[in-house]
């Protein structure tokens, strides 16, 4: 599995890091979100020890691990063992994991779980109203080869359903959109609207 050497704070309390995965031949992007009293790890890959220690020292206490779909177990087991916190995912995603996980709680402090069927198995996104932050899994990718593009149909569990899920996102008006594959983008609302029109 890929390991990132450093992270960036792209919004206050929101950190992201990325590394290229040789096995899957794609960039993997992960996040840590401090909100309220907790720190949430999202689709995490490993950070180099010095970077991980720096992030731990600058953030809140870990509350849990959030996975956006059944393809993103990644290094969740490492973080779960390190912090002894739960791993949360949609039940359809959990069926793909080697690691036990729990369904999302009815409420997560400051985080709304968005069901986005049609992309990866058990696809969800996370909306953080306080930060106007939208965190996505596979439904949109932002790679150099496919900048700000829907997941190609050949990888989607149900392409037509995925397009309906994309249309729901345009109502959110995010200031920052973060991805499981690619760097975050600011002012992505205009590009979200193109999915509504297509």
Secondary structure, DSSP 8 states (H G I E B T S, - for coil): --EES--EEEETTEEEEEEEETTTTEEEEEEEEEETTEEEEES--EE-HHHHHHHHHHS-EEEEEE-SSTT--TTHHHHHHHHT-EEE--HHHHTT-SS--B---S-BTTBEEEE-TTSSTT-EEEEEGGGTEEE-SSSEEB-SSSTTEE--GGG-S-HHHHHHHHHHHTTS--SEEE-SSB--EESTHHHHHHHHH-
